[in-house]
Amino acid sequence: MSGCGSGRNFGPRMKMDASLHLEKKPSWIKVRLPNNPVFWDTKSMIKDLNLVTVCEEAQCPNRWECWGQGTATFMIAGEK
Ligand code: SF4
């Protein structure tokens, strides 16, 4: 028997090089937590209205930007 869960080990074991994680990352790679009140207003409105959003369902990476401008895409028919 083969495949996932069979207990067999496929491929070489990978070892992490800890020194790679100690190097300073470039500034452009850092994501700042949202400090925009419009984002939080949009988020609470979506929650209060019990909306199902495409933004959340798709885990869209643009949420910080769109919600921060008061924009979201929701499904008219809800979850189904
Ligand atoms: S409105 Fe913005 S966050 Fe929502 S799905 Fe569209 S691009 Fe993504």
Backbone and ligand atoms as CSV (ligand in chain L), in Angstrom:
chain,resi,resn,atom,element,x,y,z
A,1,MET,N,N,0.848,-1.180,0.000
A,1,MET,CA,C,0.000,0.000,0.000
A,1,MET,C,C,0.893,1.241,0.000
A,2,SER,N,N,0.504,2.268,-0.727
A,2,SER,CA,C,1.294,3.487,-0.774
A,2,SER,C,C,0.376,4.698,-0.686
A,3,GLY,N,N,1.007,5.885,-0.605
A,3,GLY,CA,C,0.238,7.125,-0.553
A,3,GLY,C,C,0.232,7.716,0.839
A,4,CYS,N,N,-0.511,8.779,0.985
A,4,CYS,CA,C,-0.559,9.483,2.259
A,4,CYS,C,C,-1.125,8.599,3.349
A,5,GLY,N,N,-0.552,8.691,4.505
A,5,GLY,CA,C,-1.059,7.958,5.648
A,5,GLY,C,C,-0.610,6.518,5.682
A,6,SER,N,N,0.199,6.098,4.730
A,6,SER,CA,C,0.628,4.707,4.717
A,6,SER,C,C,1.793,4.467,5.659
A,7,GLY,N,N,2.380,5.543,6.187
A,7,GLY,CA,C,3.495,5.401,7.105
A,7,GLY,C,C,4.833,5.355,6.406
A,8,ARG,N,N,4.838,5.324,5.089
A,8,ARG,CA,C,6.098,5.302,4.359
A,8,ARG,C,C,6.649,6.716,4.245
A,9,ASN,N,N,7.952,6.798,4.171
A,9,ASN,CA,C,8.608,8.093,4.065
A,9,ASN,C,C,9.063,8.305,2.625
A,10,PHE,N,N,8.485,9.302,1.967
A,10,PHE,CA,C,8.865,9.614,0.601
A,10,PHE,C,C,9.801,10.813,0.608
A,11,GLY,N,N,10.921,10.722,-0.036
A,11,GLY,CA,C,11.835,11.841,-0.168
A,11,GLY,C,C,12.756,11.984,1.024
A,12,PRO,N,N,13.813,12.818,0.844
A,12,PRO,CA,C,14.775,13.011,1.932
A,12,PRO,C,C,14.193,13.880,3.042
A,13,ARG,N,N,14.680,13.691,4.234
A,13,ARG,CA,C,14.246,14.529,5.348
A,13,ARG,C,C,14.905,15.895,5.199
A,14,MET,N,N,14.135,16.941,5.370
A,14,MET,CA,C,14.646,18.295,5.230
A,14,MET,C,C,15.023,18.836,6.602
A,15,LYS,N,N,16.185,19.462,6.670
A,15,LYS,CA,C,16.590,20.117,7.901
A,15,LYS,C,C,16.531,21.618,7.683
A,16,MET,N,N,16.015,22.327,8.664
A,16,MET,CA,C,15.924,23.782,8.576
A,16,MET,C,C,17.262,24.379,8.967
A,17,ASP,N,N,17.679,25.376,8.216
A,17,ASP,CA,C,18.886,26.110,8.548
A,17,ASP,C,C,18.466,27.337,9.353
A,18,ALA,N,N,18.683,27.308,10.657
A,18,ALA,CA,C,18.242,28.376,11.548
A,18,ALA,C,C,18.865,29.715,11.197
A,19,SER,N,N,20.052,29.716,10.617
A,19,SER,CA,C,20.716,30.987,10.304
A,19,SER,C,C,19.937,31.771,9.242
A,20,LEU,N,N,19.172,31.065,8.401
A,20,LEU,CA,C,18.387,31.757,7.382
A,20,LEU,C,C,17.303,32.629,7.998
A,21,HIS,N,N,16.846,32.265,9.172
A,21,HIS,CA,C,15.760,33.002,9.819
A,21,HIS,C,C,16.269,34.148,10.669
A,22,LEU,N,N,17.556,34.258,10.843
A,22,LEU,CA,C,18.116,35.317,11.666
A,22,LEU,C,C,18.455,36.563,10.852
A,23,GLU,N,N,18.549,36.394,9.535
A,23,GLU,CA,C,18.883,37.544,8.707
A,23,GLU,C,C,17.736,38.540,8.692
A,24,LYS,N,N,18.087,39.812,8.639
A,24,LYS,CA,C,17.077,40.870,8.601
A,24,LYS,C,C,16.355,40.855,7.252
A,25,LYS,N,N,15.044,40.895,7.302
A,25,LYS,CA,C,14.234,40.884,6.079
A,25,LYS,C,C,14.159,42.304,5.512
A,26,PRO,N,N,14.017,42.416,4.195
A,26,PRO,CA,C,13.903,43.754,3.597
A,26,PRO,C,C,12.634,44.460,4.076
A,27,SER,N,N,12.683,45.770,4.131
A,27,SER,CA,C,11.563,46.544,4.686
A,27,SER,C,C,10.282,46.351,3.864
A,28,TRP,N,N,10.441,46.142,2.550
A,28,TRP,CA,C,9.247,46.049,1.706
A,28,TRP,C,C,8.455,44.768,1.935
A,29,ILE,N,N,9.055,43.794,2.597
A,29,ILE,CA,C,8.363,42.521,2.795
A,29,ILE,C,C,7.451,42.558,4.024
A,30,LYS,N,N,7.628,43.554,4.855
A,30,LYS,CA,C,6.822,43.641,6.076
A,30,LYS,C,C,5.424,44.163,5.775
A,31,VAL,N,N,4.439,43.549,6.401
A,31,VAL,CA,C,3.059,43.981,6.275
A,31,VAL,C,C,2.663,44.667,7.568
A,32,ARG,N,N,2.190,45.859,7.456
A,32,ARG,CA,C,1.782,46.612,8.632
A,32,ARG,C,C,0.340,46.244,8.995
A,33,LEU,N,N,0.077,46.152,10.267
A,33,LEU,CA,C,-1.285,45.912,10.705
A,33,LEU,C,C,-2.115,47.152,10.385
A,34,PRO,N,N,-3.378,46.935,10.047
A,34,PRO,CA,C,-4.193,48.073,9.653
A,34,PRO,C,C,-4.424,49.033,10.815
A,35,ASN,N,N,-4.227,50.285,10.528
A,35,ASN,CA,C,-4.458,51.309,11.533
A,35,ASN,C,C,-5.464,52.305,10.978
A,36,ASN,N,N,-6.321,51.793,10.111
A,36,ASN,CA,C,-7.274,52.642,9.428
A,36,ASN,C,C,-8.658,52.397,10.022
A,37,PRO,N,N,-9.285,53.413,10.617
A,37,PRO,CA,C,-10.606,53.201,11.229
A,37,PRO,C,C,-11.660,52.786,10.219
A,38,VAL,N,N,-11.507,53.173,8.949
A,38,VAL,CA,C,-12.490,52.783,7.925
A,38,VAL,C,C,-12.487,51.270,7.757
A,39,PHE,N,N,-11.300,50.651,7.845
A,39,PHE,CA,C,-11.218,49.194,7.745
A,39,PHE,C,C,-12.072,48.546,8.834
A,40,TRP,N,N,-11.901,49.014,10.059
A,40,TRP,CA,C,-12.626,48.409,11.180
A,40,TRP,C,C,-14.120,48.716,11.101
A,41,ASP,N,N,-14.483,49.908,10.599
A,41,ASP,CA,C,-15.899,50.233,10.399
A,41,ASP,C,C,-16.522,49.288,9.375
A,42,THR,N,N,-15.803,49.058,8.280
A,42,THR,CA,C,-16.301,48.154,7.237
A,42,THR,C,C,-16.447,46.747,7.788
A,43,LYS,N,N,-15.440,46.308,8.534
A,43,LYS,CA,C,-15.475,44.958,9.108
A,43,LYS,C,C,-16.658,44.799,10.058
A,44,SER,N,N,-16.891,45.784,10.914
A,44,SER,CA,C,-17.993,45.658,11.862
A,44,SER,C,C,-19.341,45.759,11.153
A,45,MET,N,N,-19.424,46.565,10.082
A,45,MET,CA,C,-20.671,46.649,9.327
A,45,MET,C,C,-20.997,45.304,8.686
A,46,ILE,N,N,-19.980,44.672,8.123
A,46,ILE,CA,C,-20.171,43.359,7.494
A,46,ILE,C,C,-20.659,42.347,8.527
A,47,LYS,N,N,-20.075,42.415,9.705
A,47,LYS,CA,C,-20.474,41.487,10.770
A,47,LYS,C,C,-21.889,41.792,11.255
A,48,ASP,N,N,-22.172,43.077,11.491
A,48,ASP,CA,C,-23.488,43.476,11.991
A,48,ASP,C,C,-24.603,43.105,11.019
A,49,LEU,N,N,-24.328,43.244,9.723
A,49,LEU,CA,C,-25.342,42.943,8.713
A,49,LEU,C,C,-25.352,41.465,8.338
A,50,ASN,N,N,-24.439,40.711,8.969
A,50,ASN,CA,C,-24.360,39.265,8.732
A,50,ASN,C,C,-24.161,38.948,7.248
A,51,LEU,N,N,-23.285,39.717,6.601
A,51,LEU,CA,C,-23.033,39.535,5.169
A,51,LEU,C,C,-21.986,38.456,4.945
A,52,VAL,N,N,-22.149,37.733,3.861
A,52,VAL,CA,C,-21.129,36.777,3.421
A,52,VAL,C,C,-20.378,37.456,2.294
A,53,THR,N,N,-19.108,37.696,2.513
A,53,THR,CA,C,-18.347,38.450,1.514
A,53,THR,C,C,-17.478,37.529,0.658
A,54,VAL,N,N,-17.332,37.950,-0.583
A,54,VAL,CA,C,-16.388,37.282,-1.470
A,54,VAL,C,C,-14.979,37.475,-0.910
A,55,CYS,N,N,-14.764,38.641,-0.345
A,55,CYS,CA,C,-13.450,38.987,0.207
A,55,CYS,C,C,-12.974,37.928,1.209
A,56,GLU,N,N,-13.866,37.549,2.117
A,56,GLU,CA,C,-13.492,36.570,3.141
A,56,GLU,C,C,-13.508,35.154,2.602
A,57,GLU,N,N,-14.521,34.834,1.802
A,57,GLU,CA,C,-14.629,33.475,1.270
A,57,GLU,C,C,-13.417,33.114,0.412
A,58,ALA,N,N,-12.932,34.117,-0.335
A,58,ALA,CA,C,-11.781,33.887,-1.208
A,58,ALA,C,C,-10.459,34.177,-0.499
A,59,GLN,N,N,-10.559,34.630,0.754
A,59,GLN,CA,C,-9.372,35.049,1.510
A,59,GLN,C,C,-8.534,36.014,0.666
A,60,CYS,N,N,-9.227,36.971,0.120
A,60,CYS,CA,C,-8.580,37.933,-0.785
A,60,CYS,C,C,-7.498,38.727,-0.040
A,61,PRO,N,N,-6.333,38.823,-0.628
A,61,PRO,CA,C,-5.246,39.549,0.026
A,61,PRO,C,C,-5.411,41.070,-0.025
A,62,ASN,N,N,-6.428,41.541,-0.728
A,62,ASN,CA,C,-6.619,42.994,-0.852
A,62,ASN,C,C,-7.541,43.571,0.213
A,63,ARG,N,N,-7.959,42.747,1.175
A,63,ARG,CA,C,-8.929,43.218,2.163
A,63,ARG,C,C,-8.487,44.473,2.886
A,64,TRP,N,N,-7.232,44.518,3.271
A,64,TRP,CA,C,-6.772,45.700,4.025
A,64,TRP,C,C,-7.000,46.951,3.211
A,65,GLU,N,N,-6.713,46.864,1.923
A,65,GLU,CA,C,-6.827,48.045,1.071
A,65,GLU,C,C,-8.292,48.366,0.767
A,66,CYS,N,N,-9.041,47.365,0.313
A,66,CYS,CA,C,-10.435,47.614,-0.083
A,66,CYS,C,C,-11.291,47.996,1.114
A,67,TRP,N,N,-11.222,47.234,2.167
A,67,TRP,CA,C,-12.037,47.534,3.346
A,67,TRP,C,C,-11.606,48.856,3.960
A,68,GLY,N,N,-10.358,49.173,3.819
A,68,GLY,CA,C,-9.856,50.451,4.324
A,68,GLY,C,C,-10.410,51.633,3.555
A,69,GLN,N,N,-10.963,51.362,2.359
A,69,GLN,CA,C,-11.609,52.404,1.569
A,69,GLN,C,C,-13.126,52.254,1.622
A,70,GLY,N,N,-13.614,51.349,2.477
A,70,GLY,CA,C,-15.045,51.151,2.639
A,70,GLY,C,C,-15.668,50.324,1.530
A,71,THR,N,N,-14.857,49.509,0.854
A,71,THR,CA,C,-15.348,48.698,-0.259
A,71,THR,C,C,-15.263,47.221,0.076
A,72,ALA,N,N,-16.323,46.485,-0.218
A,72,ALA,CA,C,-16.316,45.028,-0.064
A,72,ALA,C,C,-17.269,44.442,-1.095
A,73,THR,N,N,-17.058,43.190,-1.425
A,73,THR,CA,C,-17.948,42.495,-2.358
A,73,THR,C,C,-18.658,41.397,-1.585
A,74,PHE,N,N,-19.994,41.442,-1.611
A,74,PHE,CA,C,-20.736,40.425,-0.858
A,74,PHE,C,C,-21.673,39.667,-1.782
A,75,MET,N,N,-22.099,38.515,-1.303
A,75,MET,CA,C,-22.958,37.645,-2.107
A,75,MET,C,C,-24.406,37.962,-1.777
A,76,ILE,N,N,-25.158,38.348,-2.778
A,76,ILE,CA,C,-26.540,38.761,-2.588
A,76,ILE,C,C,-27.371,37.641,-1.992
A,77,ALA,N,N,-27.157,36.426,-2.448
A,77,ALA,CA,C,-27.955,35.292,-1.974
A,77,ALA,C,C,-27.409,34.697,-0.691
A,78,GLY,N,N,-26.386,35.310,-0.117
A,78,GLY,CA,C,-25.824,34.789,1.125
A,78,GLY,C,C,-24.874,33.642,0.874
A,79,GLU,N,N,-24.837,32.743,1.844
A,79,GLU,CA,C,-23.843,31.676,1.818
A,79,GLU,C,C,-24.153,30.602,0.789
A,80,LYS,N,N,-25.423,30.399,0.457
A,80,LYS,CA,C,-25.787,29.279,-0.432
A,80,LYS,C,C,-25.854,29.682,-1.868
L,1,SF4,S1,S,-13.584,43.904,-2.943
L,1,SF4,FE1,FE,-11.350,43.918,-2.657
L,1,SF4,S2,S,-10.994,42.534,-0.954
L,1,SF4,FE2,FE,-13.043,42.113,-1.723
L,1,SF4,S3,S,-12.779,40.467,-3.209
L,1,SF4,FE3,FE,-12.691,42.384,-4.337
L,1,SF4,S4,S,-10.502,42.869,-4.455
L,1,SF4,FE4,FE,-10.758,41.341,-2.832
